[in-house]
Amino acid sequence: MAAARGWRKPNILITGTPGTGKTVLGMELSKRTEMNYVNVGDLAKENNFYEGWDEERDCHVIDEDRVLDELEDIMGEGGNIIDYHACEFFPERWFDIVFVLRTDNTVLYNRLEKREYSEKKIQENVECEIFQSILEEARESYSTDIVHECVSNTPEEMERNLDNIQRWLQEWPGL
């Protein structure tokens, strides 16, 4: 895979419902591997990559085309960890592996409540998790052999996920 795409390090997508631990996992993985970490929400905010405001969801609507344009060059180099709660708009060719974080509904509810999400936004995200929306989106958007579901309820499970990803990286040709 590395030779075919021309990069030495793989590109990783970490996705999942808000509150499942994507940012914690991505940042820690970046520290341990010295790979480039990109939080797409932060990238959009820093560069004002917005199309508008969604009143119903009380959040910005990102301009996906501008995000993709911004990421195109770095993705071609490999060695990136991308963190975002959606995945269908990223080109399949960008990623060597996709990790979908999953969290128990009660744990997720409590995490989102601590973030002071509105009750409606909490319910919407918990329902997204119940229906496995992000997992299904990933399976429809990428080859199923690169999509991996990771349970992310506790610090111990997060550590296990980090260890498993690092083991996978050790198998990467050229590292």
N, C-alpha and C positions, 0 to 999 in steps of 0.2 A: 504494500500500500504506500509506504513512504517514497519509494523510488518512482512509482507511477505518478504521484502528485508532485514530486520534486521537493518535499520538505523533510527536514531531519526530525523535527518533533511534531507530534500529532496535534490536531485541533480538537478540543473537547467542548461540548455543549452541556451545560448544567441547566436544567429547566424543571418546572414544577409550579404548583399553585403558590401564590404569595404566602409566606410564612412557613414554608417547608424546610428552609435552611440553605437555600442556594448560595446566598452571599457568604455566609460563614464557611461553607464547604469550599466555594471557589477561592476565597481569599486565603484560606489555610493551605489549600492545594497549591496555590501560586507561591506561597512562602516556601513550602517544602520542595517544590520542583523548579523554582525560578522560571516558571512559564509566565507569559503575559496574561494578566487577568483583566477582563473587560466586563463591567456591569453595564448592560445596555441602557437601563433606566438612568443611570448616572451620566452616561455618554450623551443621551438625548437631552438631559437637563443642562449639562455643561455647554452644549452647542445649540440649545434652543431648537432641537429637531422635533418640533411639534406641528401638527396640522390644526389643532384646536383644543377645545375643552369639552369633555363629556360630562354634562350636568348630572345625568342619571347616576353615573359611577363616581362622580366627584374626583376626576383625574384628567390629566392631559392625554391626548391621543397622539402617539408618536408618529412622525413621518418616517415610515419604514424605508422608503427609497433613499432618503438622506442618510439614515443609519447604515444601510447596505453600502452606499457609496463610500462612507467614512471607513467602514471595516474592510472593504475589498482588498486593499493592498496588504494590510497586516495578515489577513487570513491566508493569502497566497504564500506567505513566508512560513506558516505553521507555527506551532508552539503557543497556541492561544487557548485560554479558558474563557468561554463566553457564558454569561449568566443572564438569563431572562425568563420571564414567566410564560412566554409564548415561543413557538418554534417554527410554525408553518411557513413563515416568510423568509427564513434563511435558506440559501441554496443548499441542497443536499451535498454537493461537492465540497462544501467547506468543512464538514465534520467527519472525523474518523470514528468517533464514539459519542453517544448521547446518554446522559444520565438523567433520569426523571426521578426527582425526589418525591416521596409519598409520606404523608403524615396522618396519623389517627385524627379523626374529626374533632374529638374533645381537645386534644393537644393543639391542633390547628386553631380552633376557636379561641382558646386561651391566649395563644401567641398574637392573634390578630386583635383581640380585645386589648392587650397590652400596648399595641401600636395605636390604639385609640381609633380604630376603624369604626365607621358607622355600623349599626346593627344590620342594615341592608347589605353593606359591602362584605361584612363577615359572612352573612348567610349565603351570598352569591359565591364567595370563595369556598366555603364549606361544601356547598352543592357541587361546585366544580371538582372538588376532591372526591366526593361521594361517587360521582359519575365517571371518574377517571379521565376527565376531559383532556388534560395535558398529556397523559400517557397515550391515549388514543390518537391525539394530534401528532405526537412523535412517531407512533407506529405507522401512521398514514403518510408522514412526510419523509421518513428515512427508511432505509433497509432495516427490517426487523432484527437482523443479526447484530446491528450496532446500537440498538436501543436497550438500555438496561434500567430496570426499576430498582430504586434504592429506598429502603425504609429509613425514615429520618425523624424519630420521635425523641430520642435521648442522646445525651453526649456520647454514650458508649456506641450507639448505632452510627453516629456521625464519624467517630474515630474508626469504626469498622469500614465505613464507606471510603474514608481517606486511605486506609491501608489497602483496600481492594483496588482502588484506582491506581495507587502507586505500584502495586504488583502488576497491574495491566501495563503501566508505563514501562516497567522494567523489561517487559516482553517486546516492546516496540523496537523494530529493526533500526539500528544505528544509534541507539542511546547507550 
